[in-house]
Amino acid sequence: MEDWQRILRESLRTPEEIAERFGLEVEEVRKIGRVFKIQITPYFASLIKKKGDPLYKQVVPDMAELAENSGEEDPLEEDLDSPVPSIVHRYPDRVLFLVSHSCASYCRFCTRKRKVGDPSKIHPRYIEDGIHYIKDHPEVRDVIISGGDPLILNDDKLEAIISSVRAIPHVEIIRIGSRVPCFLPQRITEKLVNMLKKYHPLYMNVHFNHPDEVTPEAAKALNMLADAGIPLGNQTVLLRGINDDVMTMRKLMQKLLVVRVRPYYIYQADYVKGTDHFRTTVEKGLEIYQGLRGWTSGLAVPHYVIDAPGGGGKIPLIPEYVQSISDEKVVLRNYVGEIYVYPQVKTQKKRRPRAQTPCYAAQSQQL
């Protein structure tokens, strides 16, 4: 057994363990655990400084999850875009390939709560169906391997999947989506990165939500991946009481760049059942975006998006920097609110063709 597997086995899983560790009522934890799986790696639990802090809120169960006041099981309607159980095919040239139902720790705001942690819904027997689907659809040039978390699979199982995808001639890009570098950085080993770098071009999207998650252990894992030539992007979810202020988000993005991770997306929290206590207003997201753009390196400014309810895909949101556009000028607002004018390029307007005068004499001769 590898060291990361031993650490994973020592995770907090039972209601009794969780309740004792964080001073909760056991029966309440049991109620929540019947709806969505609970698991916290000992590594991530050690980063929690106090009850209710930003890291605590992301992984420790809360009775607010059982509130029925809003949200949907599948707000993005992924299941409607799922031709086989392991594939979500929403965009023209890329698919999401779900290969693992397990995660190192379970985010309480997970958009896929309806199936993550449930082996009957994301099962190894569906992987072959996914490979066949990708083979049969030559328009697919980009495959995002996700779950659950694919890095929870052992190296041999993971390589079998990646090598099968890479062998498909029309697949150009492989991406892996994982929160393991945040929850279980010990999983990133020399053996793993040496395997992954055989299948370039391969990218990885990681998931960090708070600057306290970018620890020396996480930095070591991320740098190992970067040293293997794997471009890293980060996907952050905007979460109330966790990262919904400008300075926290700015510090997170800056720390990620130092460990060679390019901020990619800030997601508005999805409209998922049982997660209303995590959601912020869109105005708050725009305020945070404005607190990044211009105030720090452009490299540190991700796209702020809503993954549209109803399966509309990711829609970018940006503040109104363009104040007006005319034939003569564009009026712009910069990051501190100052107004500037950019002269439009002068173009020669097309002249309308002159209407021809009817030739009544000619017409009369033809009649």
C-alpha positions as CSV (number, residue, x, y, z in Angstrom):
1,M,0.0,0.0,0.0
2,E,1.3,3.4,-1.0
3,D,1.6,6.2,1.6
4,W,-1.3,8.2,0.1
5,Q,-3.6,5.2,0.3
6,R,-2.8,4.7,3.9
7,I,-3.6,8.4,4.6
8,L,-6.8,8.1,2.7
9,R,-7.8,5.0,4.7
10,E,-7.4,7.0,7.9
11,S,-9.9,9.7,6.8
12,L,-12.8,10.8,9.0
13,R,-15.8,8.9,7.7
14,T,-18.2,7.8,10.4
15,P,-20.8,10.1,12.1
16,E,-19.2,9.2,15.4
17,E,-15.7,10.3,14.2
18,I,-17.0,13.5,12.7
19,A,-19.1,14.4,15.7
20,E,-16.4,13.8,18.2
21,R,-13.7,15.7,16.2
22,F,-15.9,18.8,15.6
23,G,-18.2,18.8,18.5
24,L,-21.4,18.0,16.6
25,E,-24.5,16.0,17.5
26,V,-24.1,12.4,16.2
27,E,-27.7,12.0,15.1
28,E,-27.5,15.2,13.1
29,V,-24.4,14.0,11.3
30,R,-26.1,10.7,10.6
31,K,-29.1,12.5,9.0
32,I,-26.8,14.5,6.7
33,G,-24.7,11.4,5.9
34,R,-27.8,9.6,4.6
35,V,-28.2,12.3,1.9
36,F,-24.6,12.9,0.9
37,K,-21.4,11.1,1.8
38,I,-19.1,12.5,4.4
39,Q,-15.3,12.1,4.3
40,I,-12.4,14.3,5.4
41,T,-8.8,13.4,4.9
42,P,-6.6,13.7,8.0
43,Y,-4.4,16.1,6.1
44,F,-7.2,18.5,5.3
45,A,-8.8,18.2,8.8
46,S,-5.4,19.3,10.2
47,L,-5.7,22.6,8.3
48,I,-8.9,23.5,10.0
49,K,-8.1,26.1,12.6
50,K,-11.4,26.4,14.3
51,K,-15.1,25.4,14.0
52,G,-16.8,27.4,11.3
53,D,-13.6,28.7,9.5
54,P,-13.5,28.7,5.7
55,L,-11.9,25.2,5.4
56,Y,-14.3,23.7,8.0
57,K,-17.4,25.0,6.1
58,Q,-16.3,23.3,2.9
59,V,-16.1,19.7,4.3
60,V,-17.9,19.4,7.6
61,P,-21.6,18.6,7.4
62,D,-24.2,21.2,8.3
63,M,-27.9,20.8,9.0
64,A,-28.5,23.6,6.5
65,E,-27.8,20.9,3.8
66,L,-31.2,19.3,4.6
67,A,-33.1,22.6,4.0
68,E,-35.6,22.1,1.1
69,N,-36.1,25.8,0.4
70,S,-34.4,25.9,-3.0
71,G,-32.1,24.2,-5.5
72,E,-32.4,21.3,-7.8
73,E,-30.8,17.8,-7.9
74,D,-29.4,18.4,-11.4
75,P,-29.5,22.1,-12.0
76,L,-27.2,21.9,-15.0
77,E,-29.2,19.1,-16.6
78,E,-26.2,17.0,-17.1
79,D,-28.2,13.8,-17.2
80,L,-30.1,15.1,-20.2
81,D,-26.8,15.5,-22.0
82,S,-25.6,12.0,-21.0
83,P,-25.8,9.6,-23.9
84,V,-24.2,6.9,-21.8
85,P,-23.8,6.9,-18.0
86,S,-20.1,7.9,-18.0
87,I,-20.3,10.7,-20.6
88,V,-21.7,14.3,-20.5
89,H,-21.7,15.7,-24.1
90,R,-22.9,19.3,-24.0
91,Y,-20.4,21.2,-26.1
92,P,-19.6,20.5,-29.8
93,D,-16.0,19.3,-29.6
94,R,-15.5,18.0,-26.0
95,V,-17.0,15.6,-23.5
96,L,-16.9,15.1,-19.7
97,F,-15.8,11.5,-18.9
98,L,-16.8,10.4,-15.4
99,V,-14.5,7.6,-14.3
100,S,-14.6,7.5,-10.5
101,H,-17.4,8.0,-7.9
102,S,-15.1,8.6,-5.0
103,C,-13.4,11.8,-3.7
104,A,-10.6,12.2,-1.1
105,S,-12.9,14.6,0.8
106,Y,-16.5,15.5,-0.1
107,C,-17.3,19.2,-0.7
108,R,-20.6,20.0,0.9
109,F,-21.5,22.3,-2.1
110,C,-20.8,19.6,-4.7
111,T,-22.7,20.2,-8.0
112,R,-22.9,16.4,-8.5
113,K,-24.2,15.5,-5.1
114,R,-26.9,13.3,-6.7
115,K,-24.3,10.8,-7.9
116,V,-20.9,11.4,-6.4
117,G,-20.1,8.8,-3.7
118,D,-22.7,6.4,-5.2
119,P,-21.0,3.5,-7.0
120,S,-24.3,2.5,-8.7
121,K,-24.3,5.9,-10.6
122,I,-20.7,6.3,-11.5
123,H,-19.4,2.7,-11.9
124,P,-16.3,1.2,-13.5
125,R,-18.5,-0.9,-15.8
126,Y,-19.6,2.3,-17.6
127,I,-16.0,3.2,-18.5
128,E,-15.8,1.0,-21.5
129,D,-19.1,2.5,-22.7
130,G,-17.5,5.9,-22.5
131,I,-14.4,4.9,-24.5
132,H,-16.7,3.5,-27.2
133,Y,-18.8,6.6,-27.3
134,I,-15.7,8.8,-27.7
135,K,-14.4,6.5,-30.5
136,D,-17.7,6.7,-32.3
137,H,-17.8,10.6,-32.3
138,P,-15.0,12.0,-34.3
139,E,-16.0,15.6,-33.5
140,V,-14.7,15.0,-29.9
141,R,-11.2,16.5,-29.8
142,D,-11.0,17.3,-26.0
143,V,-11.8,14.8,-23.2
144,I,-12.1,16.0,-19.6
145,I,-11.6,13.1,-17.2
146,S,-13.5,13.7,-14.0
147,G,-15.8,12.0,-11.5
148,G,-15.8,12.0,-8.4
149,D,-12.0,12.4,-8.5
150,P,-10.0,10.4,-11.1
151,L,-6.8,10.6,-9.0
152,I,-8.4,8.4,-6.4
153,L,-7.9,5.5,-8.8
154,N,-4.6,3.7,-8.5
155,D,-1.9,4.4,-11.1
156,D,-2.7,1.3,-13.2
157,K,-6.4,1.9,-13.4
158,L,-5.9,5.5,-14.2
159,E,-3.3,4.8,-16.9
160,A,-5.6,2.2,-18.5
161,I,-8.2,4.9,-18.9
162,I,-5.9,7.6,-20.1
163,S,-4.0,5.4,-22.6
164,S,-7.4,4.2,-24.0
165,V,-8.4,7.8,-24.6
166,R,-5.0,8.8,-26.0
167,A,-5.2,5.9,-28.5
168,I,-8.3,7.5,-30.1
169,P,-6.9,9.3,-33.2
170,H,-9.3,12.3,-33.1
171,V,-8.7,13.1,-29.4
172,E,-6.2,16.0,-29.3
173,I,-6.4,17.1,-25.7
174,I,-6.9,15.2,-22.4
175,R,-7.7,17.1,-19.3
176,I,-8.0,15.8,-15.7
177,G,-10.2,17.5,-13.1
178,S,-9.1,16.9,-9.6
179,R,-9.2,18.3,-6.0
180,V,-6.6,15.8,-4.8
181,P,-3.8,18.3,-4.8
182,C,-5.8,20.3,-2.3
183,F,-7.3,17.4,-0.2
184,L,-4.6,14.8,-0.5
185,P,-1.4,16.2,-2.0
186,Q,0.5,13.1,-0.9
187,R,-1.2,11.4,-3.9
188,I,1.0,13.3,-6.3
189,T,4.0,11.0,-6.5
190,E,7.0,10.7,-8.9
191,K,5.5,7.5,-10.1
192,L,2.2,9.2,-11.0
193,V,3.7,12.2,-12.7
194,N,6.1,10.0,-14.7
195,M,3.0,8.1,-15.9
196,L,1.0,11.2,-16.8
197,K,3.7,12.8,-18.8
198,K,3.7,9.9,-21.3
199,Y,0.3,11.1,-22.6
200,H,0.8,14.8,-23.5
201,P,-0.8,17.0,-24.4
202,L,-2.4,16.6,-21.0
203,Y,-3.7,19.3,-18.8
204,M,-5.0,19.4,-15.2
205,N,-7.7,21.6,-13.6
206,V,-7.3,21.7,-9.8
207,H,-9.7,23.2,-7.3
208,F,-8.6,25.5,-4.5
209,N,-11.0,27.9,-2.8
210,H,-9.1,29.6,-0.1
211,P,-5.4,30.8,0.3
212,D,-5.0,28.6,3.5
213,E,-5.3,25.6,1.2
214,V,-2.1,26.5,-0.7
215,T,0.2,24.8,1.8
216,P,3.8,23.7,1.4
217,E,2.5,20.1,0.8
218,A,0.1,21.4,-1.9
219,A,2.9,23.5,-3.4
220,K,5.2,20.5,-3.6
221,A,2.5,18.4,-5.4
222,L,1.6,21.2,-7.8
223,N,5.3,21.9,-8.7
224,M,5.8,18.2,-9.4
225,L,2.9,18.2,-11.9
226,A,4.2,21.4,-13.5
227,D,7.8,20.0,-13.7
228,A,6.2,17.1,-15.7
229,G,5.1,19.6,-18.3
230,I,1.4,19.5,-17.2
231,P,-0.2,22.9,-17.5
232,L,-2.3,23.6,-14.4
233,G,-5.5,25.7,-14.2
234,N,-7.6,26.4,-11.1
235,Q,-11.3,26.4,-10.7
236,T,-12.7,28.2,-7.7
237,V,-16.3,28.3,-6.5
238,L,-17.5,31.6,-5.0
239,L,-18.8,30.6,-1.6
240,R,-20.5,32.7,1.1
241,G,-18.3,33.0,4.3
242,I,-15.4,31.3,2.6
243,N,-14.0,33.4,-0.2
244,D,-16.6,36.0,-0.9
245,D,-14.4,39.1,-0.3
246,V,-11.9,40.8,-2.6
247,M,-8.8,40.4,-0.5
248,T,-9.3,36.7,0.2
249,M,-9.8,36.0,-3.5
250,R,-6.9,38.2,-4.6
251,K,-4.5,36.4,-2.2
252,L,-5.7,33.0,-3.4
253,M,-5.1,33.9,-7.0
254,Q,-1.7,35.3,-6.3
255,K,-0.6,32.3,-4.2
256,L,-1.7,30.0,-7.0
257,L,0.5,31.8,-9.5
258,V,3.5,31.4,-7.3
259,V,3.0,27.6,-7.4
260,R,2.5,27.7,-11.2
261,V,-1.2,27.3,-11.3
262,R,-3.1,29.7,-13.7
263,P,-6.4,30.9,-12.3
264,Y,-9.0,29.7,-14.8
265,Y,-12.6,30.1,-13.5
266,I,-14.4,31.5,-10.6
267,Y,-17.8,29.8,-10.6
268,Q,-20.9,31.3,-9.3
269,A,-22.2,28.5,-6.9
270,D,-24.5,26.2,-8.8
271,Y,-28.2,26.1,-7.9
272,V,-27.9,22.7,-6.2
273,K,-30.4,21.4,-3.7
274,G,-29.1,21.7,-0.1
275,T,-26.4,24.3,-0.9
276,D,-28.4,27.6,-0.6
277,H,-26.3,28.6,2.5
278,F,-23.2,28.7,0.3
279,R,-24.6,30.9,-2.5
280,T,-23.8,34.6,-2.9
281,T,-25.4,37.3,-5.1
282,V,-24.0,37.8,-8.6
283,E,-23.3,41.4,-7.6
284,K,-20.9,40.1,-5.0
285,G,-19.1,38.1,-7.7
286,L,-18.8,41.1,-10.0
287,E,-17.5,43.1,-7.1
288,I,-14.8,40.5,-6.6
289,Y,-13.9,40.4,-10.3
290,Q,-13.5,44.2,-10.3
291,G,-11.3,43.8,-7.2
292,L,-9.0,41.6,-9.3
293,R,-8.9,43.2,-12.7
294,G,-6.3,45.9,-12.7
295,W,-5.5,45.6,-9.0
296,T,-3.2,42.5,-9.6
297,S,-1.5,40.8,-12.6
298,G,-3.8,39.9,-15.5
299,L,-2.5,36.3,-15.0
300,A,-4.3,36.3,-11.7
301,V,-7.7,37.2,-13.1
302,P,-9.8,34.1,-14.0
303,H,-13.1,34.2,-15.9
304,Y,-16.1,34.7,-13.7
305,V,-18.9,32.4,-15.0
306,I,-22.3,31.0,-14.3
307,D,-22.8,27.5,-15.4
308,A,-26.3,28.2,-16.6
309,P,-29.2,26.3,-15.0
310,G,-31.0,24.2,-17.6
311,G,-27.9,23.1,-19.4
312,G,-26.9,26.4,-21.1
313,G,-23.2,26.0,-20.4
314,K,-20.7,28.5,-19.0
315,I,-21.7,32.1,-19.4
316,P,-19.0,34.7,-18.6
317,L,-20.0,37.8,-16.5
318,I,-18.0,41.0,-16.6
319,P,-18.6,44.5,-15.2
320,E,-19.6,47.3,-17.6
321,Y,-16.2,48.6,-18.7
322,V,-17.6,49.7,-22.1
323,Q,-19.7,52.8,-21.4
324,S,-20.8,53.6,-25.0
325,I,-19.9,52.9,-28.6
326,S,-20.5,55.2,-31.5
327,D,-19.1,55.6,-35.1
328,E,-16.6,58.2,-33.7
329,K,-15.5,56.8,-30.3
330,V,-15.6,54.2,-27.6
331,V,-16.1,55.5,-24.0
332,L,-14.4,53.2,-21.5
333,R,-14.2,52.9,-17.7
334,N,-10.9,51.6,-16.2
335,Y,-10.4,49.5,-13.1
336,V,-10.5,52.6,-10.7
337,G,-13.6,54.2,-12.4
338,E,-11.8,56.7,-14.6
339,I,-13.3,57.5,-18.0
340,Y,-11.2,57.3,-21.2
341,V,-12.1,57.8,-24.9
342,Y,-10.7,55.6,-27.7
343,P,-11.2,57.1,-31.2
344,Q,-12.8,54.7,-33.6
345,V,-11.1,53.9,-36.9
346,K,-12.6,56.0,-39.6
347,T,-14.3,54.0,-42.2
348,Q,-15.8,55.2,-45.5
349,K,-19.5,54.7,-45.4
350,K,-20.9,52.9,-48.3
351,R,-23.0,55.2,-50.5
352,R,-26.4,54.0,-51.2
353,P,-27.0,53.2,-54.9
354,R,-29.0,56.0,-56.6
355,A,-32.4,55.0,-57.6
356,Q,-32.8,54.8,-61.3
357,T,-35.3,57.1,-63.0
358,P,-37.8,55.1,-64.9
359,C,-37.5,55.6,-68.6
360,Y,-41.1,56.1,-69.6
361,A,-40.3,56.5,-73.3
362,A,-38.6,53.2,-73.5
363,Q,-41.4,51.6,-71.6
364,S,-44.0,53.1,-73.9
365,Q,-42.1,51.7,-77.0
366,Q,-42.1,48.2,-75.5
367,L,-45.8,48.2,-74.8
